[in-house]
Amino acid sequence: MFTNTKKSFFNLSVLKTNIQKLGKFLSNMIMPNISIFIALGLINSLFMPYGWIPNKYLSELIFPISSYLLPILIGYTGGRLIGGDRGGIPGAISTIGIISNSSIHALLGVMISGPLAGFLIYLLDKKIQKRIKSGFEMLVNNFSSAIISILSLILSFFIIGPFVNYFSSYLFYFISFIIKNNLLPFSAIFIEPAKIFFLNNMINHGIFSPLGFQEVQEKGKSLFFLLESNPGPGLGVLISWLLFGYHSNKKIIYSSTIIHFFGGIHEIYFPYVLKIPRLIIALILGSMTGIFFLSFFHGGLISSASPGSILSIIAMTPKDYYYSNLMSVFFSFFVSFVCSSFLLKTIKQKDIKGYDSSLNLNTDLNKNLNSLKSIDNIAYSLNKDKIIKIFVACDAGMGSSIMGAAILNKKVKLSKLPLFVSVNYSAIDVLPKNADIVITHIKLTDKAKSCVPTAMHFSLNNFLDYHFYDDLIKYLQKVTNKSNSDTISNTELNSKMKNNVNTQKLFKLTKKNIFLNQYAYNKEEAINFVGSKLFEQGYVKFEYIKSMLEREKLAPTWLGESIALPHGTISAKDKVLNTGIIFCQFPKGVQFGENIDDIAHLVIGIAARNNEHVMVVSSLTNALDDENIIKELSNTKDYNRVLEILSL
């Protein structure tokens, strides 16, 4: 999960990425079990002595759910995330060791012991799976799982449990000291930055929830449950972006605001803060204000608000404390909004990370347009070969590059350029040395330059950036005016040469390849889904799924216009058994790109042998000319309509 070299450890960018990965992993342990937190909170709210309908017998259910069921489920999930299905059981069993030797709530220890058990089973499987004799698989698997479970149980009981007790006791004394000295609002200085690095679930459920459950037993409520889950500060940032954000997609931000405040998904506002890191000041000030009101008016919840929705907070609020809790949320929002609005109105556009990347691309293109030397280089190529060779390249040459090449090729044909232009797609590693222009994703440009240093290189964040291709056509027209050589037209090109985009169709999309109305929490989950379908339908070996995730780390496969095209790396082509495509629709969208607005509603997983998939991808490209078609593909429930639109 983490980069292993010393050099990269001290690289702040890599360190930030690794911290975010850790946070996302911890979130993935919690998210599948959110309903347990909600059920526990509702039982507390209804049946405890201070609840709405107190019931002595039903309130006795709270202890086994919070002390046994919840930790065991989280331990199972943590083990399964690392070790697959076989890692779940050792993860659950190791939880018993934490529960049996822990004087406080076991959540923090379980978030260590569960993944550790899964990791042990993963290591064992890696060593023995290929050495098991045929017919002994079940015997070996069952006994090895039992042995790892016992080992994990012992480690949890004798090492992890006591360590967590020791750590938590000092943490509790430290926080008690802070509360007694009225310093708790300053905890926001640590809480809000940690949340932005996706450590929110670890903070809430690993630290504050155990302290909160302990305090509830003593006081009937706890403000610890509302320190991290307060949606007010994030709401302030989102509303300020909605009103004052530069060139932002208002529809996306509006949806994000609703999802954050009512859906309780706080991660949705993190990218907005990462674009302008100084917005963390607004979050901290808003959070400090909310915590101050909680402390002053003795507010708190009776259970964890999971997710951190205003609806969850209302449901978990004791019946006599609505005023203090809602005032805390409101004033934290107000302070965050005022501060965020001031920062957004005074900040310079160039300080916004990821701000309008297409403008930067066009700026780079205009620099090349004004460079006589660059034009002369292309003119020399034109005089020599009577052709300009353009390659759209990606890592594997099987997805985004095909779409980019198809779009550019179509624009070249419509432009009636009087010179001969060849548009092709390619994997970066096999780019021809005589390429004149190479177009790649911005993260792959350096690699492309090392392969073809003599070519002109242009970078894209979005392979469906039509404005970029239009500017490139203008560039080629300017080259034409500079050149005095004899040229031939692209009409002649079509008669002399068959473009790669028109490769014969050897793969046919059918209903079994189409999955509509799906949902994924993040792009990794979406990629795992489409990859598993490629595997289940016999197109790839199981290892291909891992290569799809590795490819995503090289550069996002988000193409723009609501489409992502995940596929494996070029080194994983030996894992492809047959050419296959999985068309997957996510009506609620999945963030695939680096910017918050890079939302994919159509995720097409590709496994390709040779060029058999090209016509499918080209058909998708042809459909992109009409926004209504894209919208229909993103929402239709009719499988036949998908096939009809793609003309397959």
KOLNU-204630 format. One line per 3 residues: their letters; for each residue x, y, z of C-alpha. Coordinates in nm, 2 decimals, always signed. Layout:
% residues N
A) X,Y,Z ~ ...
% end
This chain:
% residues 648
MFT) +0.00,+0.00,+0.00 ~ +0.29,+0.24,+0.06 ~ +0.59,+0.33,-0.14
NTK) +0.89,+0.15,+0.00 ~ +1.20,+0.36,-0.10 ~ +1.37,+0.59,+0.15
KSF) +1.39,+0.86,-0.11 ~ +1.01,+0.87,-0.17 ~ +0.93,+0.86,+0.20
FNL) +1.08,+1.21,+0.24 ~ +0.90,+1.33,-0.07 ~ +0.61,+1.55,+0.06
SVL) +0.39,+1.47,-0.24 ~ +0.44,+1.10,-0.20 ~ +0.39,+1.12,+0.18
KTN) +0.06,+1.31,+0.13 ~ -0.05,+1.05,-0.12 ~ +0.03,+0.77,+0.12
IQK) -0.15,+0.94,+0.41 ~ -0.46,+0.98,+0.19 ~ -0.44,+0.61,+0.09
LGK) -0.43,+0.52,+0.46 ~ -0.72,+0.74,+0.53 ~ -0.92,+0.59,+0.24
FLS) -0.83,+0.23,+0.36 ~ -0.96,+0.31,+0.71 ~ -1.27,+0.47,+0.56
NMI) -1.33,+0.15,+0.37 ~ -1.33,-0.05,+0.69 ~ -1.60,+0.18,+0.84
MPN) -1.83,+0.26,+0.55 ~ -1.97,-0.09,+0.50 ~ -2.07,-0.10,+0.86
ISI) -2.23,+0.25,+0.89 ~ -2.58,+0.10,+0.94 ~ -2.46,-0.07,+1.26
FIA) -2.36,+0.27,+1.40 ~ -2.70,+0.41,+1.30 ~ -2.89,+0.11,+1.45
LGL) -2.69,+0.15,+1.77 ~ -2.76,+0.52,+1.79 ~ -3.13,+0.47,+1.73
INS) -3.16,+0.21,+2.00 ~ -2.98,+0.45,+2.24 ~ -3.21,+0.73,+2.14
LFM) -3.52,+0.53,+2.19 ~ -3.47,+0.29,+2.47 ~ -3.21,+0.42,+2.71
PYG) -3.34,+0.58,+3.04 ~ -3.29,+0.93,+2.89 ~ -3.44,+0.82,+2.55
WIP) -3.78,+0.89,+2.40 ~ -3.94,+0.56,+2.50 ~ -3.73,+0.41,+2.78
NKY) -3.73,+0.04,+2.80 ~ -3.51,-0.15,+3.05 ~ -3.50,-0.48,+2.85
LSE) -3.44,-0.34,+2.51 ~ -3.17,-0.11,+2.64 ~ -2.97,-0.42,+2.74
LIF) -2.91,-0.49,+2.37 ~ -2.68,-0.19,+2.35 ~ -2.38,-0.34,+2.53
PIS) -2.35,-0.66,+2.31 ~ -2.40,-0.46,+1.99 ~ -2.14,-0.19,+2.07
SYL) -1.89,-0.41,+2.25 ~ -1.90,-0.73,+2.04 ~ -2.10,-0.71,+1.71
LPI) -1.96,-0.38,+1.59 ~ -1.59,-0.45,+1.65 ~ -1.62,-0.80,+1.51
LIG) -1.78,-0.67,+1.19 ~ -1.52,-0.40,+1.15 ~ -1.24,-0.66,+1.22
YTG) -1.39,-0.89,+0.95 ~ -1.41,-0.60,+0.70 ~ -1.04,-0.50,+0.77
GRL) -0.92,-0.85,+0.72 ~ -1.12,-0.90,+0.40 ~ -0.98,-0.57,+0.25
IGG) -0.63,-0.70,+0.28 ~ -0.66,-1.08,+0.25 ~ -0.98,-1.12,+0.04
DRG) -1.26,-1.35,+0.16 ~ -1.00,-1.57,+0.34 ~ -0.88,-1.27,+0.54
GIP) -1.22,-1.19,+0.69 ~ -1.24,-1.48,+0.93 ~ -0.89,-1.43,+1.09
GAI) -0.98,-1.05,+1.11 ~ -1.30,-1.13,+1.30 ~ -1.13,-1.38,+1.53
STI) -0.84,-1.15,+1.61 ~ -1.10,-0.90,+1.73 ~ -1.19,-1.13,+2.02
GII) -0.83,-1.09,+2.15 ~ -0.88,-0.71,+2.16 ~ -1.22,-0.73,+2.33
SNS) -1.10,-0.98,+2.59 ~ -0.80,-0.78,+2.69 ~ -0.92,-0.42,+2.65
SIH) -1.06,-0.21,+2.93 ~ -1.21,+0.04,+2.68 ~ -1.41,+0.02,+2.36
ALL) -1.23,-0.20,+2.11 ~ -1.26,+0.01,+1.79 ~ -0.91,+0.15,+1.78
GVM) -0.75,-0.19,+1.84 ~ -0.97,-0.36,+1.59 ~ -0.86,-0.11,+1.31
ISG) -0.51,-0.25,+1.37 ~ -0.57,-0.62,+1.44 ~ -0.82,-0.68,+1.16
PLA) -0.60,-0.56,+0.87 ~ -0.30,-0.73,+1.03 ~ -0.47,-1.07,+1.03
GFL) -0.57,-1.02,+0.67 ~ -0.21,-0.93,+0.58 ~ -0.09,-1.25,+0.75
IYL) -0.33,-1.46,+0.54 ~ -0.23,-1.27,+0.23 ~ +0.14,-1.35,+0.29
LDK) +0.07,-1.71,+0.35 ~ -0.14,-1.75,+0.04 ~ +0.13,-1.58,-0.17
KIQ) +0.38,-1.85,-0.05 ~ +0.17,-2.17,-0.06 ~ -0.11,-2.13,-0.31
KRI) +0.09,-2.24,-0.62 ~ +0.24,-2.53,-0.42 ~ -0.08,-2.70,-0.31
KSG) -0.13,-3.04,-0.47 ~ -0.45,-3.09,-0.66 ~ -0.73,-3.22,-0.44
FEM) -0.58,-3.08,-0.12 ~ -0.69,-2.72,-0.17 ~ -0.98,-2.73,+0.08
LVN) -0.78,-2.91,+0.35 ~ -0.49,-2.67,+0.33 ~ -0.70,-2.36,+0.30
NFS) -0.92,-2.44,+0.60 ~ -0.63,-2.54,+0.83 ~ -0.41,-2.25,+0.72
SAI) -0.69,-2.01,+0.79 ~ -0.75,-2.16,+1.14 ~ -0.37,-2.14,+1.22
ISI) -0.35,-1.77,+1.11 ~ -0.67,-1.70,+1.31 ~ -0.51,-1.84,+1.63
LSL) -0.19,-1.65,+1.57 ~ -0.38,-1.33,+1.51 ~ -0.58,-1.39,+1.83
ILS) -0.27,-1.44,+2.04 ~ -0.10,-1.12,+1.89 ~ -0.42,-0.92,+1.96
FFI) -0.46,-1.05,+2.32 ~ -0.10,-1.01,+2.43 ~ +0.03,-0.72,+2.22
IGP) -0.22,-0.51,+2.04 ~ -0.48,-0.51,+2.32 ~ -0.24,-0.39,+2.60
FVN) -0.08,-0.14,+2.37 ~ -0.42,+0.01,+2.28 ~ -0.51,+0.02,+2.65
YFS) -0.19,+0.20,+2.73 ~ -0.23,+0.45,+2.45 ~ -0.60,+0.52,+2.51
SYL) -0.56,+0.57,+2.89 ~ -0.30,+0.84,+2.83 ~ -0.51,+0.99,+2.55
FYF) -0.82,+1.00,+2.78 ~ -0.62,+1.18,+3.05 ~ -0.48,+1.42,+2.80
ISF) -0.83,+1.51,+2.66 ~ -0.97,+1.53,+3.01 ~ -0.70,+1.79,+3.09
IIK) -0.79,+1.98,+2.78 ~ -1.16,+1.99,+2.87 ~ -1.10,+2.10,+3.23
NNL) -0.88,+2.39,+3.11 ~ -1.13,+2.49,+2.84 ~ -0.88,+2.41,+2.56
LPF) -1.10,+2.17,+2.36 ~ -1.19,+2.41,+2.08 ~ -0.82,+2.41,+1.99
SAI) -0.84,+2.04,+1.90 ~ -0.99,+2.17,+1.57 ~ -0.63,+2.26,+1.47
FIE) -0.55,+1.89,+1.45 ~ -0.90,+1.75,+1.36 ~ -0.96,+1.95,+1.04
PAK) -0.62,+1.90,+0.87 ~ -0.64,+1.53,+0.95 ~ -0.99,+1.50,+0.79
IFF) -0.86,+1.66,+0.47 ~ -0.61,+1.38,+0.44 ~ -0.91,+1.13,+0.46
LNN) -0.83,+1.03,+0.82 ~ -1.18,+1.14,+0.93 ~ -1.31,+0.79,+1.00
MIN) -1.00,+0.69,+1.19 ~ -1.03,+1.00,+1.41 ~ -1.40,+0.96,+1.46
HGI) -1.44,+0.59,+1.51 ~ -1.09,+0.50,+1.63 ~ -1.04,+0.78,+1.89
FSP) -1.35,+0.98,+1.96 ~ -1.61,+0.70,+1.95 ~ -1.44,+0.48,+2.22
LGF) -1.41,+0.79,+2.44 ~ -1.77,+0.89,+2.36 ~ -1.91,+0.54,+2.44
QEV) -1.73,+0.55,+2.77 ~ -1.86,+0.90,+2.85 ~ -2.22,+0.80,+2.75
QEK) -2.22,+0.53,+3.02 ~ -2.13,+0.80,+3.28 ~ -2.33,+1.11,+3.16
GKS) -2.58,+0.98,+2.91 ~ -2.43,+1.18,+2.62 ~ -2.09,+1.29,+2.49
LFF) -1.96,+1.58,+2.28 ~ -1.69,+1.36,+2.15 ~ -1.94,+1.22,+1.89
LLE) -1.98,+1.57,+1.74 ~ -1.62,+1.69,+1.73 ~ -1.54,+1.54,+1.39
SNP) -1.89,+1.47,+1.25 ~ -2.01,+1.83,+1.26 ~ -2.11,+1.91,+0.89
GPG) -2.11,+2.29,+0.96 ~ -1.75,+2.38,+0.86 ~ -1.77,+2.18,+0.54
LGV) -2.10,+2.33,+0.45 ~ -1.95,+2.68,+0.48 ~ -1.67,+2.59,+0.24
LIS) -1.91,+2.44,-0.02 ~ -2.16,+2.73,-0.01 ~ -1.88,+2.98,-0.05
WLL) -1.75,+2.78,-0.36 ~ -2.11,+2.77,-0.49 ~ -2.13,+3.15,-0.47
FGY) -1.77,+3.27,-0.54 ~ -1.57,+2.97,-0.69 ~ -1.38,+3.04,-1.01
HSN) -1.53,+2.87,-1.32 ~ -1.68,+2.60,-1.11 ~ -1.95,+2.36,-1.22
KKI) -2.23,+2.50,-1.00 ~ -2.45,+2.19,-1.06 ~ -2.18,+1.96,-0.93
IYS) -2.11,+2.19,-0.62 ~ -2.49,+2.21,-0.55 ~ -2.51,+1.83,-0.56
STI) -2.20,+1.80,-0.34 ~ -2.36,+2.04,-0.08 ~ -2.67,+1.83,-0.06
IHF) -2.48,+1.50,-0.03 ~ -2.25,+1.65,+0.24 ~ -2.51,+1.81,+0.46
FGG) -2.79,+1.56,+0.43 ~ -2.60,+1.25,+0.31 ~ -2.32,+1.30,+0.56
IHE) -2.04,+1.22,+0.31 ~ -1.78,+1.47,+0.43 ~ -1.51,+1.35,+0.19
IYF) -1.69,+1.52,-0.09 ~ -1.57,+1.87,+0.01 ~ -1.21,+1.77,+0.07
PYV) -1.09,+1.82,-0.29 ~ -1.22,+2.18,-0.28 ~ -1.00,+2.25,+0.01
LKI) -0.70,+2.07,-0.15 ~ -0.75,+2.30,-0.45 ~ -0.70,+2.61,-0.22
PRL) -0.51,+2.47,+0.09 ~ -0.55,+2.80,+0.28 ~ -0.92,+2.72,+0.31
IIA) -0.82,+2.49,+0.59 ~ -0.82,+2.81,+0.80 ~ -1.19,+2.85,+0.75
LIL) -1.25,+2.49,+0.85 ~ -1.05,+2.52,+1.16 ~ -1.21,+2.85,+1.27
GSM) -1.56,+2.71,+1.20 ~ -1.48,+2.39,+1.39 ~ -1.34,+2.58,+1.68
TGI) -1.66,+2.79,+1.70 ~ -1.88,+2.47,+1.69 ~ -1.68,+2.30,+1.97
FFL) -1.69,+2.62,+2.18 ~ -2.08,+2.62,+2.16 ~ -2.09,+2.25,+2.24
SFF) -1.87,+2.30,+2.55 ~ -2.04,+2.62,+2.67 ~ -2.40,+2.48,+2.64
HGG) -2.31,+2.12,+2.74 ~ -2.42,+1.97,+2.41 ~ -2.35,+1.62,+2.28
LIS) -2.49,+1.31,+2.12 ~ -2.59,+0.97,+2.26 ~ -2.41,+0.77,+1.99
SAS) -2.18,+0.82,+1.69 ~ -2.34,+1.02,+1.41 ~ -2.25,+0.80,+1.12
PGS) -2.25,+0.93,+0.86 ~ -2.20,+1.29,+0.97 ~ -2.54,+1.41,+0.83
ILS) -2.75,+1.67,+0.99 ~ -3.02,+1.40,+1.00 ~ -2.80,+1.16,+1.19
IIA) -2.71,+1.44,+1.43 ~ -3.08,+1.52,+1.50 ~ -3.15,+1.15,+1.54
MTP) -2.87,+1.10,+1.79 ~ -2.94,+1.42,+1.99 ~ -3.09,+1.37,+2.34
KDY) -3.44,+1.53,+2.36 ~ -3.33,+1.82,+2.58 ~ -3.02,+1.92,+2.38
YYS) -3.14,+2.01,+2.03 ~ -3.08,+2.38,+2.09 ~ -2.71,+2.34,+2.18
NLM) -2.63,+2.09,+1.91 ~ -2.80,+2.28,+1.63 ~ -2.65,+2.61,+1.74
SVF) -2.31,+2.45,+1.73 ~ -2.37,+2.33,+1.37 ~ -2.51,+2.67,+1.26
FSF) -2.24,+2.89,+1.40 ~ -1.96,+2.66,+1.28 ~ -2.12,+2.69,+0.93
FVS) -2.15,+3.07,+0.95 ~ -1.79,+3.13,+1.06 ~ -1.65,+2.89,+0.80
FVC) -1.87,+3.05,+0.52 ~ -1.76,+3.40,+0.60 ~ -1.39,+3.31,+0.62
SSF) -1.41,+3.09,+0.30 ~ -1.59,+3.36,+0.11 ~ -1.32,+3.62,+0.20
LLK) -1.04,+3.38,+0.09 ~ -1.21,+3.29,-0.24 ~ -1.28,+3.66,-0.33
TIK) -0.92,+3.77,-0.25 ~ -0.73,+3.47,-0.39 ~ -0.56,+3.49,-0.73
QKD) -0.67,+3.24,-1.00 ~ -0.31,+3.11,-1.04 ~ -0.31,+2.99,-0.68
IKG) -0.59,+2.75,-0.74 ~ -0.45,+2.40,-0.78 ~ -0.60,+2.23,-1.08
YDS) -0.77,+2.55,-1.19 ~ -0.90,+2.53,-1.55 ~ -0.63,+2.30,-1.67
SLN) -0.76,+2.34,-2.03 ~ -0.66,+2.70,-2.02 ~ -0.30,+2.60,-1.94
LNT) -0.30,+2.35,-2.22 ~ -0.42,+2.61,-2.47 ~ -0.16,+2.86,-2.34
DLN) +0.11,+2.60,-2.40 ~ -0.03,+2.54,-2.75 ~ -0.03,+2.91,-2.83
KNL) +0.33,+2.93,-2.72 ~ +0.41,+2.67,-2.98 ~ +0.20,+2.85,-3.24
NSL) +0.42,+3.15,-3.19 ~ +0.74,+2.96,-3.20 ~ +0.89,+2.99,-3.55
KSI) +1.14,+2.72,-3.47 ~ +0.87,+2.47,-3.39 ~ +0.68,+2.55,-3.71
DNI) +1.00,+2.52,-3.92 ~ +1.06,+2.18,-3.77 ~ +0.73,+2.06,-3.88
AYS) +0.77,+2.23,-4.22 ~ +1.10,+2.04,-4.26 ~ +0.92,+1.72,-4.19
LNK) +0.66,+1.81,-4.44 ~ +0.92,+1.89,-4.71 ~ +1.09,+1.56,-4.64
DKI) +0.81,+1.32,-4.61 ~ +0.50,+1.51,-4.73 ~ +0.32,+1.40,-4.41
IKI) +0.26,+1.51,-4.06 ~ +0.24,+1.21,-3.83 ~ +0.04,+1.26,-3.51
FVA) +0.02,+1.00,-3.24 ~ -0.22,+1.01,-2.94 ~ -0.06,+0.80,-2.68
CDA) -0.14,+0.64,-2.35 ~ +0.03,+0.38,-2.14 ~ -0.13,+0.08,-2.29
GMG) -0.26,+0.22,-2.62 ~ -0.60,+0.05,-2.58 ~ -0.84,+0.31,-2.44
SSI) -0.80,+0.69,-2.40 ~ -0.56,+0.71,-2.69 ~ -0.81,+0.55,-2.93
MGA) -1.08,+0.80,-2.83 ~ -0.84,+1.09,-2.86 ~ -0.72,+0.97,-3.20
AIL) -1.08,+0.92,-3.32 ~ -1.19,+1.27,-3.22 ~ -0.88,+1.44,-3.38
NKK) -0.90,+1.23,-3.70 ~ -1.27,+1.33,-3.74 ~ -1.18,+1.70,-3.70
VKL) -0.88,+1.67,-3.94 ~ -1.12,+1.52,-4.21 ~ -1.38,+1.80,-4.16
SKL) -1.11,+2.08,-4.16 ~ -1.02,+2.02,-4.53 ~ -0.65,+2.07,-4.46
PLF) -0.45,+2.08,-4.78 ~ -0.17,+1.88,-4.62 ~ -0.13,+1.51,-4.55
VSV) -0.20,+1.44,-4.18 ~ -0.19,+1.09,-4.03 ~ -0.36,+1.05,-3.69
NYS) -0.29,+0.73,-3.50 ~ -0.30,+0.59,-3.15 ~ -0.02,+0.41,-2.97
AID) +0.12,+0.28,-2.64 ~ +0.39,+0.52,-2.52 ~ +0.66,+0.24,-2.51
VLP) +0.61,+0.17,-2.88 ~ +0.58,+0.52,-3.02 ~ +0.76,+0.54,-3.36
KNA) +1.07,+0.74,-3.37 ~ +0.95,+0.94,-3.67 ~ +0.64,+1.08,-3.49
DIV) +0.60,+1.46,-3.55 ~ +0.35,+1.54,-3.28 ~ +0.27,+1.33,-2.97
ITH) -0.03,+1.40,-2.75 ~ -0.04,+1.24,-2.40 ~ -0.19,+1.28,-2.06
IKL) +0.00,+1.54,-1.86 ~ +0.14,+1.27,-1.62 ~ +0.28,+1.07,-1.91
TDK) +0.44,+1.35,-2.11 ~ +0.79,+1.31,-1.96 ~ +0.78,+0.94,-2.04
AKS) +0.67,+1.01,-2.40 ~ +0.95,+1.27,-2.44 ~ +1.21,+1.01,-2.33
CVP) +1.08,+0.77,-2.60 ~ +1.05,+1.03,-2.88 ~ +1.27,+1.33,-2.79
TAM) +1.25,+1.47,-3.15 ~ +0.87,+1.51,-3.16 ~ +0.66,+1.80,-3.04
HFS) +0.48,+1.70,-2.72 ~ +0.14,+1.83,-2.60 ~ -0.02,+1.74,-2.27
LNN) -0.38,+1.69,-2.18 ~ -0.58,+1.64,-1.86 ~ -0.88,+1.54,-2.06
FLD) -0.86,+1.33,-2.38 ~ -1.20,+1.46,-2.48 ~ -1.09,+1.83,-2.47
YHF) -1.25,+1.94,-2.80 ~ -1.11,+2.29,-2.76 ~ -0.76,+2.15,-2.76
YDD) -0.81,+1.96,-3.08 ~ -0.97,+2.27,-3.25 ~ -0.66,+2.47,-3.15
LIK) -0.44,+2.20,-3.29 ~ -0.62,+2.21,-3.62 ~ -0.55,+2.59,-3.63
YLQ) -0.19,+2.51,-3.56 ~ -0.17,+2.27,-3.85 ~ -0.33,+2.53,-4.08
KVT) -0.06,+2.77,-3.97 ~ +0.20,+2.51,-4.06 ~ +0.04,+2.48,-4.40
NKS) +0.07,+2.85,-4.46 ~ +0.44,+2.84,-4.36 ~ +0.52,+2.55,-4.59
NSD) +0.59,+2.59,-4.96 ~ +0.61,+2.22,-5.03 ~ +0.38,+2.02,-5.25
TIS) +0.11,+1.86,-5.04 ~ -0.17,+1.61,-5.09 ~ -0.51,+1.64,-4.93
NTE) -0.67,+1.43,-4.66 ~ -0.92,+1.30,-4.91 ~ -0.62,+1.14,-5.09
LNS) -0.50,+1.02,-4.75 ~ -0.83,+0.83,-4.70 ~ -0.80,+0.66,-5.03
KMK) -0.43,+0.57,-4.99 ~ -0.42,+0.46,-4.63 ~ -0.66,+0.29,-4.39
NNV) -0.65,+0.47,-4.05 ~ -0.60,+0.25,-3.74 ~ -0.93,+0.38,-3.60
NTQ) -1.11,+0.19,-3.88 ~ -0.98,-0.15,-3.78 ~ -1.21,-0.43,-3.85
KLF) -1.46,-0.51,-3.58 ~ -1.39,-0.84,-3.42 ~ -1.57,-0.79,-3.09
KLT) -1.94,-0.76,-3.05 ~ -2.10,-0.60,-2.74 ~ -2.40,-0.78,-2.61
KKN) -2.64,-0.74,-2.31 ~ -2.42,-0.96,-2.09 ~ -2.15,-0.69,-2.12
IFL) -2.38,-0.41,-2.00 ~ -2.44,-0.32,-1.63 ~ -2.68,-0.04,-1.57
NQY) -2.77,+0.16,-1.25 ~ -2.46,+0.07,-1.05 ~ -2.31,+0.25,-0.75
AYN) -1.95,+0.29,-0.64 ~ -1.81,+0.49,-0.34 ~ -1.49,+0.57,-0.53
KEE) -1.31,+0.48,-0.85 ~ -1.12,+0.19,-0.70 ~ -1.45,+0.03,-0.62
AIN) -1.58,+0.10,-0.97 ~ -1.26,-0.05,-1.13 ~ -1.28,-0.36,-0.91
FVG) -1.64,-0.40,-1.03 ~ -1.57,-0.38,-1.40 ~ -1.25,-0.58,-1.36
SKL) -1.44,-0.86,-1.18 ~ -1.70,-0.87,-1.46 ~ -1.42,-0.90,-1.72
FEQ) -1.28,-1.19,-1.51 ~ -1.62,-1.36,-1.45 ~ -1.70,-1.35,-1.82
GYV) -1.37,-1.52,-1.91 ~ -1.20,-1.23,-2.08 ~ -0.90,-1.19,-1.84
KFE) -0.71,-1.37,-1.57 ~ -0.78,-1.25,-1.21 ~ -0.44,-1.06,-1.20
YIK) -0.56,-0.82,-1.47 ~ -0.78,-0.64,-1.21 ~ -0.47,-0.55,-1.02
SML) -0.31,-0.41,-1.33 ~ -0.61,-0.20,-1.39 ~ -0.56,-0.03,-1.05
ERE) -0.19,+0.01,-1.12 ~ -0.27,+0.17,-1.46 ~ -0.50,+0.42,-1.28
KLA) -0.21,+0.53,-1.06 ~ +0.00,+0.62,-1.36 ~ -0.26,+0.87,-1.48
PTW) -0.64,+0.89,-1.45 ~ -0.84,+0.71,-1.72 ~ -1.11,+0.97,-1.69
LGE) -1.16,+1.10,-2.04 ~ -1.40,+1.38,-1.98 ~ -1.77,+1.41,-2.09
SIA) -1.88,+1.18,-1.81 ~ -1.67,+0.88,-1.94 ~ -1.38,+0.68,-1.78
LPH) -1.20,+0.40,-1.97 ~ -1.01,+0.18,-1.71 ~ -0.78,-0.09,-1.85
GTI) -0.47,-0.27,-1.76 ~ -0.11,-0.17,-1.81 ~ +0.07,-0.28,-2.13
SAK) +0.27,-0.53,-1.93 ~ -0.05,-0.71,-1.84 ~ -0.15,-0.79,-2.19
DKV) -0.05,-1.15,-2.13 ~ -0.33,-1.16,-1.87 ~ -0.59,-1.10,-2.14
LNT) -0.75,-1.42,-2.26 ~ -1.00,-1.27,-2.51 ~ -1.10,-0.92,-2.61
GII) -1.38,-0.80,-2.39 ~ -1.55,-0.48,-2.28 ~ -1.78,-0.41,-1.98
FCQ) -2.01,-0.11,-2.02 ~ -2.10,+0.01,-1.67 ~ -2.34,+0.29,-1.59
FPK) -2.31,+0.49,-1.26 ~ -2.61,+0.73,-1.26 ~ -2.49,+0.90,-0.94
GVQ) -2.13,+0.94,-1.08 ~ -1.79,+0.84,-0.96 ~ -1.50,+1.09,-0.93
FGE) -1.23,+0.95,-1.17 ~ -1.02,+1.26,-1.24 ~ -0.80,+1.47,-1.02
NID) -1.05,+1.76,-1.00 ~ -1.37,+1.74,-0.81 ~ -1.57,+1.80,-1.13
DIA) -1.42,+1.50,-1.31 ~ -1.72,+1.28,-1.26 ~ -1.77,+0.96,-1.47
HLV) -2.12,+0.83,-1.52 ~ -2.01,+0.58,-1.79 ~ -1.72,+0.34,-1.69
IGI) -1.61,+0.11,-1.97 ~ -1.36,-0.16,-1.87 ~ -1.14,-0.28,-2.15
AAR) -0.93,-0.59,-2.20 ~ -0.79,-0.61,-2.55 ~ -0.59,-0.84,-2.77
NNE) -0.44,-0.67,-3.07 ~ -0.69,-0.41,-3.20 ~ -1.01,-0.61,-3.17
HVM) -1.18,-0.35,-2.94 ~ -1.11,-0.04,-3.15 ~ -1.45,-0.02,-3.32
VVS) -1.63,-0.04,-2.99 ~ -1.43,+0.26,-2.86 ~ -1.47,+0.44,-3.18
SLT) -1.85,+0.40,-3.16 ~ -1.84,+0.55,-2.82 ~ -1.64,+0.85,-2.95
NAL) -1.90,+0.90,-3.23 ~ -2.17,+0.92,-2.96 ~ -1.99,+1.20,-2.78
DDE) -2.09,+1.46,-3.03 ~ -2.43,+1.49,-2.88 ~ -2.47,+1.58,-2.51
NII) -2.82,+1.44,-2.50 ~ -2.69,+1.10,-2.61 ~ -2.43,+1.10,-2.33
KEL) -2.70,+1.20,-2.08 ~ -2.93,+0.92,-2.21 ~ -2.65,+0.66,-2.18
SNT) -2.59,+0.78,-1.83 ~ -2.95,+0.73,-1.72 ~ -3.12,+0.48,-1.94
KDY) -3.25,+0.16,-1.80 ~ -3.29,+0.00,-2.15 ~ -3.01,-0.24,-2.25
NRV) -3.13,-0.25,-2.61 ~ -3.11,+0.13,-2.62 ~ -2.74,+0.12,-2.52
LEI) -2.67,-0.13,-2.80 ~ -2.87,+0.08,-3.05 ~ -2.68,+0.41,-2.96
LSL) -2.35,+0.24,-3.00 ~ -2.45,+0.07,-3.32 ~ -2.29,-0.25,-3.23
% end
